Amino acid sequence: MKEAVLYEEIGEGRVKCTACWRYCILKPGQTGFCGVRTNLDGKLYLSVYGLVSAMHVDPIEKKPVLHMFPNSRIFSLSTTGCNYACAYCQNWDISQRRKAEGTEITPEDVVDEAIRLKCRGIAYTYNEPTIFMEFAHDIGVIARKKGLINIFVTNGFETDESIAMAKDFLTAATVDFKGNAGTQFYRKYISVPSAEPIYHTLEGFRKAGIHLEITDLVLPGIGDSTEELRNMLGRILDSVGNDVPVEFLRFHPDFKLQDLPPTLVETLERHHDIAVEMGFKYAYVGNVPGHRYENTYCPGCGRVIVERNVFRTTKIMLTPEGECIYCGYPTGIILEGRKSAPPA
Ligand code: SF4
């Protein structure tokens, strides 16, 4: 438990949390939608500060981050709580636990553990990191000083205040859209009014110099509309351009949507093809082991330049500076050992 930074006192003991776009207004004794930020006597406290619900070492490709430091080990951690209420969440046992539970650990000890386990960086993942931004910040600042990268796997509901704090430490963000960003989908299955704030967040991350990747979880019949897909992709293009990687993820039944079948692979391929047709240089299909669209194809010559298999990068046909070895196309993929300054 620690006093939060991202909030304002708005009179009569009430506070406005500024960590995410819900902007919860809380009277003394009230806790926000995420379940981990509570008004105690007119001050906002983060109840999961120093309390971790899960810690694992994952390959960076599992986050997914596909265009930075392939085959790196990433120390992944979460707290409890979330600012979304996804009916299909695969981590629902921690994200929908709206109370502070977990193993006590200091920011210093998180970083030491990541280094001991020979990790290239730390990912704040499994539940939404924006809700524990102050804890992530304190870990991330130490991690950056010690040469580690920091990755958010996020639903993109960061406010400008959160992004300003993220600038101190965040190297990369994978921003997850759900169900092609359809408004009815967001309302019915996530309890969020719309995906609109996410486009603003993308721009904010890009302006802050944070490496960006995008995923979209495609749900059969309820979150796979072509019209909404085109609208979402058009908005992403307007916000951050066509060099951001986009990956279409297969849904697997979980939590309250046990009866919905997995997404057809053809549906994911159609999404991939529409993204390419609309001008995206790097489109992928995820959660389909061995699929050809796990690979990166060179936008210049069309050849496979990064080969992947599930969460392993198996072949890289790029110069250390990320250029295609066949045609010299500058992909922007960030490799270890490049001469230009590596991201921190
Ligand atoms: S982080 Fe939690 S308390 Fe703050 S605005 Fe979002 S849901 Fe509300």
Boltz pocket constraint, residues with backbone or C-beta under 6 A from the ligand:
constraints:
  - pocket:
      binder: B
      contacts: [[A, 17], [A, 18], [A, 19], [A, 20], [A, 21], [A, 22], [A, 23], [A, 24], [A, 31], [A, 32], [A, 33], [A, 34], [A, 35], [A, 36], [A, 37], [A, 82], [A, 83], [A, 130], [A, 131]]
      max_distance: 6.0
